[in-house]
Amino acid sequence: MISKVERISSLRKDLEQLEGGKGNLHAAMEWNMGKSDRMFQEAFGESTMDLGKTKSSRSKVRPSAKERIAEGAAPKDALAWPMRLNRFVSLSGLCSRRTADELIEAGRITINGNIANVLGTKVEQSDVVKYDDELLQVRRNVYVLLNKPKDFITTLDDPENRRTVMELVADATSERIVPAGRLDRNTTGLLLLTNDGDLIQKLTHPSSEISKIYAVELDKPLTQNDFNQVLDGLELEDGFIRVDALAWPEPRDKKMVGLSLHSGKNRIVRRIFEQLGYEVQRLDRVSYAGLTKKDLPRGHWRYLTDKEIRFLRAGKKMV
């Protein structure tokens, strides 16, 4: 079993590597003290000014076309025909293959007007496939990594007309992409959007145990006793939770904490500290499934590289 010291050391090392070394990390940790916005921008690839964007400055959040396509490219998956029906449905962006199997068995998928309720059925490129009355078409998979700003909600649309993350990636693709998981309105950082239903299922399923690293600013310094409690684990209203690692990246500033965990429970980081009487003032996801926000300013997005896509599909950590 890995000791507390090893877990703390491992997270501190990860944080330093994410942000380019001890020097940059030290500068980043001075953010909440307002000492060096410029150094923070260099360390985290963004400006603290972006955290408080208002509606009047919405246009400033969105990157230029050149910046959006600066890194990575939308993949063009080769398709082989005939194709299994559940894969066809998944590639249409409707759902994962597992859910497609359920729809097939329920008789909700038709091929050329005939109900196709047998698992393993194959389709040709010329076939007309429908879900209820909706025509399904195979689409190329697109993978977009967004560095989410504050005050954007993770939803496709909002009846209250609040800003959504879809506004920020509107120019990324004409395909229908959706977020893999969510970040709440006041949380910033990495969010993956894709039309790859199988990958979304994999990343969001509890058994996948996707690693996430957060930079947390608290309303008051975290005491050593509470530090140990978080590391040992806490009993919350929906069960026991233990983080993978916890660290003070800058020991002189104990309001700033680095935290690594696999849990995907709703508001889990905020609830951990609320349990001990702290308020999370700023929460930033700096790593997701091994992806980092290096060279990705707040409010900007990029396509995943082919290597990153392969690693995510294989369930490996990016190096």
TORSELO-119615 format. One record per residue: residue in one letter; x, y, z of N, C-alpha, C in turn. Coordinates in steps of 0.2 Angstrom, whole numbers. Layout:
<recs>
REC selo   n.u   n.v   n.w  ca.u  ca.v  ca.w   c.u   c.v   c.w
REC    a     X     Y     Z     X     Y     Z     X     Y     Z
...
</recs>
This chain:
<recs>
REC selo   n.u   n.v   n.w  ca.u  ca.v  ca.w   c.u   c.v   c.w
REC    m     4    -6     0     0     0     0     4     6     0
REC    i     3    11    -4     6    17    -5     5    22     2
REC    s    11    24     5    10    28    11     8    35     9
REC    k     6    39    15     4    46    14     9    50    11
REC    v    15    49    13    21    53    11    22    52     3
REC    e    21    46     1    22    44    -6    17    47   -10
REC    r    10    47    -7     5    50   -11     5    58   -12
REC    i     8    61    -6     9    68    -6    14    70   -11
REC    s    20    66   -11    25    68   -15    24    67   -22
REC    s    20    61   -24    18    60   -31    13    66   -34
REC    l     9    68   -30     4    74   -32     8    80   -33
REC    r    13    82   -28    17    88   -29    21    87   -36
REC    k    24    81   -37    28    81   -43    23    81   -49
REC    d    17    78   -49    12    79   -55    11    86   -56
REC    l     9    90   -51     8    97   -51    13   101   -54
REC    e    19   100   -52    25   103   -55    26   102   -62
REC    q    25    95   -64    26    93   -71    21    97   -75
REC    l    15    97   -73     9   100   -77    10   107   -78
REC    e    13   111   -74    14   118   -75    21   120   -76
REC    g    26   115   -78    32   117   -81    38   118   -76
REC    g    37   115   -70    42   115   -65    41   119   -59
REC    k    45   119   -54    44   122   -47    44   129   -48
REC    g    48   132   -52    48   140   -53    41   142   -55
REC    n    38   139   -60    32   141   -63    26   140   -58
REC    l    27   134   -54    22   132   -49    22   137   -44
REC    h    27   139   -41    28   144   -36    24   150   -38
REC    a    26   152   -44    23   159   -47    15   158   -47
REC    a    13   152   -49     5   151   -50     2   151   -43
REC    m     6   149   -38     3   148   -31     2   155   -28
REC    e     5   160   -31     5   167   -28    -2   170   -31
REC    w    -5   167   -35   -11   170   -39   -16   173   -34
REC    n   -18   169   -28   -23   171   -24   -21   177   -20
REC    m   -15   178   -20   -12   184   -16   -11   190   -21
REC    g   -13   189   -27   -13   195   -32    -6   197   -34
REC    k    -1   193   -33     6   196   -33     8   196   -41
REC    s     6   192   -45     9   191   -51     4   188   -56
REC    d     0   192   -59    -5   190   -64    -1   187   -70
REC    r     4   191   -72     8   189   -78    12   182   -77
REC    m    15   181   -71    18   175   -70    13   169   -70
REC    f     7   171   -67     2   166   -66    -1   164   -73
REC    q    -1   169   -78    -3   167   -85     2   163   -88
REC    e     9   164   -87    14   160   -90    14   153   -87
REC    a    12   152   -81    12   146   -77     6   141   -79
REC    f     0   144   -79    -6   140   -81    -9   141   -88
REC    g    -5   146   -92    -8   147   -99   -14   151   -99
REC    e   -15   155   -94   -21   159   -94   -21   165   -90
REC    s   -25   170   -90   -25   176   -86   -30   175   -81
REC    t   -29   178   -74   -34   178   -69   -40   182   -71
REC    m   -38   187   -76   -44   191   -78   -49   187   -81
REC    d   -48   182   -84   -53   178   -87   -58   175   -83
REC    l   -56   174   -76   -61   171   -71   -67   175   -70
REC    g   -66   181   -71   -72   186   -69   -75   189   -75
REC    k   -76   185   -81   -79   188   -87   -86   190   -86
REC    t   -88   195   -89   -95   197   -89   -98   196   -96
REC    k  -105   197   -96  -108   196  -103  -105   202  -108
REC    s  -103   207  -105  -101   213  -110   -94   211  -113
REC    s   -90   206  -110   -84   204  -113   -84   197  -116
REC    r   -90   195  -117   -91   188  -120   -86   187  -126
REC    s   -86   192  -130   -82   191  -136   -75   190  -135
REC    k   -73   193  -130   -65   192  -128   -63   185  -126
REC    v   -68   181  -124   -67   174  -121   -65   170  -127
REC    r   -69   171  -133   -68   166  -138   -62   167  -142
REC    p   -58   162  -144   -52   163  -148   -53   164  -155
REC    s   -48   166  -158   -48   167  -165   -48   161  -169
REC    a   -49   161  -175   -49   154  -179   -42   151  -179
REC    k   -37   155  -180   -30   153  -180   -29   149  -173
REC    e   -31   152  -168   -29   150  -161   -33   143  -160
REC    r   -39   143  -162   -43   137  -161   -40   131  -164
REC    i   -37   132  -170   -35   126  -174   -27   125  -173
REC    a   -24   128  -168   -17   128  -168   -14   122  -166
REC    e   -17   117  -163   -15   111  -161   -20   105  -162
REC    g   -17   100  -165   -22    94  -165   -26    95  -172
REC    a   -30    89  -173   -34    89  -179   -40    85  -178
REC    a   -45    86  -181   -51    82  -180   -49    75  -184
REC    p   -50    70  -181   -48    63  -184   -53    61  -189
REC    k   -51    57  -194   -55    55  -199   -54    47  -199
REC    d   -59    44  -195   -59    37  -194   -61    33  -200
REC    a   -57    28  -202   -58    24  -208   -64    19  -206
REC    l   -69    19  -211   -75    15  -209   -75     9  -214
REC    a   -77     3  -211   -77    -3  -215   -84    -6  -215
REC    w   -86    -8  -221   -93   -10  -222   -93   -17  -225
REC    p   -98   -21  -223  -104   -19  -218  -101   -18  -211
REC    m  -105   -15  -207  -104   -12  -201  -109   -15  -196
REC    r  -107   -17  -190  -112   -19  -185  -117   -13  -183
REC    l  -123   -15  -182  -128   -10  -181  -127    -5  -175
REC    n  -124    -9  -170  -123    -5  -164  -118     0  -165
REC    r  -113    -2  -169  -107     3  -170  -110     9  -174
REC    f  -114     7  -179  -117    12  -184  -120    18  -179
REC    v  -125    15  -175  -129    20  -171  -124    24  -166
REC    s  -119    21  -164  -114    24  -159  -110    30  -163
REC    l  -108    28  -169  -105    33  -174  -109    39  -176
REC    s  -116    38  -176  -120    43  -177  -120    48  -172
REC    g  -118    47  -166  -118    52  -161  -124    51  -156
REC    l  -128    46  -158  -134    46  -154  -133    43  -146
REC    c  -128    38  -146  -127    35  -139  -121    31  -140
REC    s  -119    27  -134  -114    22  -134  -116    16  -137
REC    r  -112    11  -139  -114     5  -142  -118     1  -137
REC    r  -116     1  -130  -120    -2  -125  -127     0  -125
REC    t  -128     7  -125  -135     9  -126  -139     7  -132
REC    a  -135     7  -138  -137     6  -144  -140    -2  -144
REC    d  -137    -6  -141  -139   -13  -140  -146   -13  -137
REC    e  -147    -9  -132  -153    -9  -128  -159    -6  -133
REC    l  -157    -1  -137  -162     2  -142  -164    -3  -147
REC    i  -159    -7  -149  -160   -12  -154  -165   -18  -152
REC    e  -163   -20  -146  -167   -25  -143  -174   -23  -141
REC    a  -175   -16  -140  -182   -13  -139  -186   -12  -146
REC    g  -182   -13  -151  -186   -12  -158  -186    -5  -160
REC    r  -182    -1  -157  -183     6  -159  -178     8  -165
REC    i  -174     3  -168  -170     5  -173  -173     1  -179
REC    t  -173     5  -185  -175     1  -191  -170     2  -197
REC    i  -170    -3  -201  -166    -3  -207  -170    -3  -213
REC    n  -170     2  -217  -174     2  -223  -181     1  -222
REC    g  -184     3  -216  -191     3  -214  -192    -3  -210
REC    n  -188    -8  -209  -189   -14  -206  -186   -14  -199
REC    i  -190   -16  -194  -187   -16  -187  -181   -21  -186
REC    a  -175   -18  -184  -169   -23  -183  -168   -24  -175
REC    n  -171   -29  -173  -170   -30  -165  -166   -36  -164
REC    v  -162   -38  -168  -157   -44  -167  -150   -41  -166
REC    l  -147   -42  -161  -140   -40  -159  -135   -43  -164
REC    g  -131   -40  -167  -126   -42  -171  -128   -41  -179
REC    t  -134   -38  -180  -136   -36  -186  -131   -31  -190
REC    k  -129   -32  -196  -125   -28  -199  -128   -24  -205
REC    v  -125   -18  -206  -128   -13  -211  -123   -12  -216
REC    e  -126   -10  -222  -122    -8  -228  -122     0  -228
REC    q  -117     3  -232  -117    10  -232  -123    13  -235
REC    s  -126     9  -240  -132    12  -243  -138    11  -239
REC    d  -138     8  -234  -144     7  -230  -147    13  -226
REC    v  -153    13  -225  -156    19  -222  -158    17  -215
REC    v  -155    20  -210  -155    18  -203  -159    23  -199
REC    k  -164    22  -195  -168    27  -191  -168    25  -184
REC    y  -169    30  -180  -170    29  -173  -177    32  -172
REC    d  -182    28  -171  -189    30  -171  -190    33  -178
REC    d  -191    40  -178  -192    43  -185  -186    47  -187
REC    e  -181    47  -183  -175    51  -184  -170    47  -188
REC    l  -168    50  -194  -163    47  -198  -156    48  -195
REC    l  -152    42  -195  -146    42  -192  -140    41  -198
REC    q  -135    45  -197  -130    45  -202  -123    44  -198
REC    v  -119    40  -201  -112    40  -198  -108    46  -198
REC    r  -105    48  -193  -101    55  -193   -94    53  -190
REC    r   -90    57  -193   -83    56  -190   -82    58  -183
REC    n   -78    55  -179   -77    57  -172   -73    63  -172
REC    v   -75    67  -167   -72    74  -166   -71    74  -158
REC    y   -65    76  -156   -63    77  -149   -60    84  -148
REC    v   -64    87  -144   -62    94  -142   -61    95  -135
REC    l   -55    98  -133   -53    99  -126   -54   107  -125
REC    l   -58   108  -120   -59   115  -118   -56   117  -112
REC    n   -54   123  -111   -52   126  -104   -57   130  -102
REC    k   -62   127   -99   -68   131   -97   -67   137   -92
REC    p   -70   143   -94   -70   148   -90   -76   148   -85
REC    k   -75   152   -80   -81   153   -75   -87   156   -78
REC    d   -93   154   -75   -99   157   -77  -102   154   -84
REC    f   -99   148   -86  -102   145   -91  -105   138   -89
REC    i  -111   136   -90  -113   130   -88  -112   124   -93
REC    t  -112   118   -90  -110   112   -94  -117   109   -96
REC    t  -120   112  -102  -126   109  -104  -126   111  -112
REC    l  -131   107  -115  -131   109  -123  -135   115  -124
REC    d  -140   117  -120  -144   123  -120  -147   124  -113
REC    d  -149   130  -112  -151   132  -105  -158   136  -106
REC    p  -163   134  -103  -170   138  -103  -169   145  -100
REC    e  -164   146   -96  -164   152   -93  -159   157   -97
REC    n  -157   154  -102  -153   158  -107  -146   160  -104
REC    r  -143   156  -100  -137   157   -97  -132   155  -102
REC    r  -126   157  -101  -120   155  -106  -118   148  -105
REC    t  -118   144  -110  -116   137  -110  -109   136  -113
REC    v  -106   130  -112   -99   129  -115  -100   128  -122
REC    m  -106   126  -125  -107   125  -132  -105   131  -136
REC    e  -106   137  -133  -105   144  -136   -97   144  -138
REC    l   -93   141  -133   -86   142  -134   -83   137  -139
REC    v   -87   132  -141   -84   127  -146   -89   127  -152
REC    a   -92   132  -153   -97   132  -159   -94   132  -165
REC    d   -88   134  -166   -84   134  -172   -80   128  -173
REC    a   -80   123  -168   -75   117  -168   -77   112  -173
REC    t   -84   111  -174   -86   106  -179   -93   107  -180
REC    s   -96   104  -186  -103   104  -187  -106    98  -184
REC    e  -102    93  -182  -105    88  -179  -108    89  -172
REC    r  -112    85  -170  -115    86  -163  -111    83  -158
REC    i  -107    87  -154  -103    85  -149  -106    87  -142
REC    v  -105    83  -137  -108    84  -130  -102    83  -125
REC    p  -103    86  -119   -98    86  -114   -97    78  -111
REC    a   -91    76  -110   -90    70  -106   -89    72   -99
REC    g   -95    71   -96   -96    73   -89   -97    81   -88
REC    r   -96    84   -82   -98    91   -82   -93    94   -77
REC    l   -93   101   -77   -90   105   -72   -96   110   -70
REC    d   -96   111   -64  -102   116   -62  -100   123   -64
REC    r  -105   128   -64  -104   134   -66   -98   138   -64
REC    n   -96   137   -58   -91   141   -55   -84   138   -55
REC    t   -84   132   -58   -78   128   -58   -75   129   -65
REC    t   -68   130   -65   -65   131   -72   -60   125   -73
REC    g   -58   125   -79   -53   120   -81   -55   115   -87
REC    l   -52   109   -87   -53   105   -93   -59   102   -93
REC    l   -62   102   -99   -68    98  -101   -68    96  -108
REC    l   -69    89  -109   -68    86  -115   -75    85  -118
REC    l   -76    87  -125   -82    87  -128   -81    82  -135
REC    t   -86    78  -136   -85    73  -142   -91    70  -144
REC    n   -91    67  -150   -97    64  -152   -96    56  -152
REC    d   -91    54  -148   -89    47  -148   -92    44  -142
REC    g   -98    41  -143  -102    39  -137   -99    34  -133
REC    d   -95    29  -136   -92    24  -133   -86    27  -128
REC    l   -83    32  -130   -78    35  -126   -81    39  -120
REC    i   -86    42  -121   -90    46  -116   -92    41  -111
REC    q   -95    35  -113   -97    30  -108   -91    27  -104
REC    k   -85    26  -107   -79    24  -104   -77    29   -99
REC    l   -77    35  -101   -74    40   -96   -78    42   -90
REC    t   -85    41   -91   -89    43   -86   -92    38   -82
REC    h   -90    32   -84   -93    26   -80   -88    25   -74
REC    p   -91    24   -68   -87    24   -61   -82    19   -62
REC    s   -83    13   -65   -77     8   -65   -71    10   -69
REC    s   -72    15   -73   -66    18   -77   -61    21   -72
REC    e   -63    24   -67   -59    28   -62   -54    32   -65
REC    i   -57    37   -69   -53    42   -73   -50    47   -68
REC    s   -43    48   -68   -40    52   -64   -41    60   -65
REC    k   -42    64   -60   -43    71   -61   -39    75   -56
REC    i   -35    80   -58   -31    84   -53   -34    91   -53
REC    y   -35    94   -47   -38   100   -46   -34   105   -42
REC    a   -34   111   -44   -31   116   -40   -36   120   -36
REC    v   -36   120   -29   -41   122   -25   -39   128   -21
REC    e   -43   134   -21   -41   139   -16   -47   139   -11
REC    l   -45   139    -5   -50   139     1   -50   146     4
REC    d   -56   147     8   -57   153    11   -52   154    17
REC    k   -49   149    19   -44   150    25   -39   144    24
REC    p   -33   145    28   -28   140    27   -31   133    30
REC    l   -29   128    26   -30   121    28   -26   119    34
REC    t   -29   117    39   -25   114    45   -22   108    44
REC    q   -16   106    47   -13    99    47   -18    94    48
REC    n   -22    95    54   -27    90    56   -32    89    50
REC    d   -35    94    47   -40    93    42   -37    90    36
REC    f   -30    92    34   -26    89    29   -26    82    30
REC    n   -25    79    36   -24    72    37   -31    69    36
REC    q   -36    72    38   -43    69    38   -45    68    30
REC    v   -44    73    26   -45    73    19   -41    67    16
REC    l   -35    66    18   -31    61    15   -33    54    18
REC    d   -35    54    24   -38    47    27   -44    45    24
REC    g   -48    50    22   -55    49    19   -61    52    24
REC    l   -66    54    21   -72    57    25   -78    53    23
REC    e   -83    53    28   -89    50    27   -94    56    25
REC    l   -96    56    18  -101    61    16  -108    58    16
REC    e  -113    62    14  -120    60    14  -121    54    10
REC    d  -117    54     4  -118    49    -1  -113    43     0
REC    g  -109    43     5  -104    38     6   -97    40     7
REC    f   -93    35     8   -86    37    10   -82    39     4
REC    i   -78    44     5   -74    46    -1   -66    47     2
REC    r   -62    45    -2   -55    46    -1   -51    49    -7
REC    v   -47    54    -6   -44    57   -12   -38    52   -13
REC    d   -35    52   -19   -29    49   -21   -23    52   -18
REC    a   -23    58   -18   -17    62   -15   -19    69   -14
REC    l   -15    72    -9   -17    79    -7   -10    83    -6
REC    a   -10    89    -8    -3    92    -6    -4   100    -6
REC    w     0   103    -2     1   110    -2     7   112    -7
REC    p     5   113   -13    11   115   -18    15   120   -16
REC    e    13   125   -12    17   130    -9    16   130    -2
REC    p    20   127     2    19   126     9    18   133    13
REC    r    20   139    10    19   145    14    12   147    13
REC    d     8   145     8     1   147     6    -3   141     7
REC    k    -6   140    13   -10   134    14   -17   134    13
REC    k   -19   140    10   -26   141     7   -26   137     0
REC    m   -20   137    -3   -20   134   -10   -18   126    -9
REC    v   -22   122   -12   -21   115   -11   -22   111   -18
REC    g   -18   106   -19   -18   102   -25   -21    95   -23
REC    l   -26    93   -27   -29    87   -25   -30    83   -31
REC    s   -29    76   -30   -30    71   -35   -35    66   -33
REC    l   -40    64   -38   -45    59   -36   -48    56   -42
REC    h   -51    51   -41   -55    47   -47   -62    48   -47
REC    s   -65    50   -41   -72    50   -40   -75    55   -45
REC    g   -81    53   -48   -85    58   -52   -91    60   -49
REC    k   -92    59   -42   -98    62   -39   -99    69   -40
REC    n  -105    71   -40  -107    78   -41  -104    83   -35
REC    r  -101    88   -37   -98    93   -33   -93    90   -27
REC    i   -90    85   -29   -86    81   -24   -81    85   -20
REC    v   -77    89   -24   -71    92   -21   -74    98   -16
REC    r   -79   101   -19   -82   106   -14   -85   103    -8
REC    r   -88    97    -9   -92    94    -3   -87    92     2
REC    i   -81    89     0   -76    87     4   -74    92     9
REC    f   -72    98     6   -70   104    11   -76   107    15
REC    e   -82   107    12   -87   110    16   -89   105    22
REC    q   -87    99    21   -88    94    27   -84    96    33
REC    l   -78   100    31   -74   101    37   -74   109    38
REC    g   -79   112    36   -80   119    37   -76   124    33
REC    y   -74   122    27   -71   127    22   -75   128    17
REC    e   -74   134    14   -78   136     7   -73   136     2
REC    v   -74   133    -4   -70   133    -9   -71   139   -13
REC    q   -66   144   -14   -67   150   -17   -66   150   -25
REC    r   -61   145   -26   -59   144   -33   -57   137   -34
REC    l   -60   134   -40   -58   127   -41   -57   126   -48
REC    d   -51   124   -50   -49   123   -57   -46   116   -58
REC    r   -49   113   -63   -47   106   -65   -41   107   -70
REC    v   -35   105   -68   -29   106   -72   -27   100   -75
REC    s   -30    94   -74   -29    88   -77   -35    83   -78
REC    y   -36    80   -83   -42    76   -84   -39    70   -88
REC    a   -39    64   -85   -38    58   -89   -31    58   -92
REC    g   -26    62   -89   -19    63   -91   -19    69   -96
REC    l   -24    72   -98   -24    78  -102   -23    84   -98
REC    t   -19    88  -100   -17    94   -96   -19   101  -100
REC    k   -19   106   -97   -21   113  -100   -15   117  -102
REC    k    -9   113  -103    -3   117  -105    -4   120  -112
REC    d    -3   126  -113    -3   130  -119   -11   130  -121
REC    l   -15   130  -117   -22   131  -118   -25   136  -114
REC    p   -26   142  -116   -28   148  -112   -35   147  -110
REC    r   -37   150  -105   -44   150  -102   -49   152  -108
REC    g   -54   148  -109   -59   150  -114   -58   148  -121
REC    h   -52   145  -122   -50   142  -128   -50   134  -129
REC    w   -50   132  -135   -51   125  -135   -46   122  -141
REC    r   -45   116  -141   -40   113  -146   -43   106  -148
REC    y   -41   103  -153   -43    96  -155   -38    91  -151
REC    l   -40    86  -149   -35    81  -147   -31    78  -152
REC    t   -24    76  -150   -20    73  -155   -22    66  -156
REC    d   -19    63  -162   -21    56  -163   -18    52  -157
REC    k   -12    54  -154    -9    50  -149   -14    50  -143
REC    e   -16    56  -141   -21    57  -135   -27    53  -136
REC    i   -30    53  -142   -36    49  -143   -34    41  -142
REC    r   -29    39  -145   -27    32  -144   -26    30  -136
REC    f   -23    35  -133   -22    33  -125   -28    33  -122
REC    l   -33    38  -123   -39    38  -120   -43    32  -121
REC    r   -43    30  -127   -47    23  -129   -44    17  -126
REC    a   -37    17  -125   -34    12  -122   -34    12  -114
REC    g   -37    18  -111   -37    19  -104   -30    20  -101
REC    k   -26    23  -105   -19    24  -102   -18    31  -101
REC    k   -13    33   -97   -12    40   -95    -7    43  -100
REC    m    -8    49  -102    -4    53  -106     3    54  -103
REC    v     8    54  -106    15    55  -104    18    60  -108
</recs>
